[in-house]
Amino acid sequence: DLYDQIRVCLLETPTLRDTLEDLPLLAQYYATKQLDGSGPPPKISELVLEKLREYAWTRNFAELARVIGEAVIRCDGDELLPEHLPDLAT
């Protein structure tokens, strides 16, 4: 009863799997956020984007943030490469 009273509208948000065209923008956003203004974020290489597009993304945006965050920490240059990514078992 209470649920019905407070539910005003139902918002359905697409999953990351359904919005892969946004992946480059989201990956760059999370790379920038990881550094928190402490320097320029690394560029996301096309090879990394290909790997990210192939992955199933069961945990959606939180998982993408974690993956990009780990990759940025491992990156010692100005471009994220596949070897910087954590293991993505598909």
Buried (B, 14 or more C-beta within 10 A) or exposed (E): EEEEEEEEEEEEEEEBEEBBEEBBEBBBBBBBBBBEEEEEBBBBBEBBBEBBEEBEBEEBBEBBBEBBBBBBEEBEEEEBBEEBBEEBEE
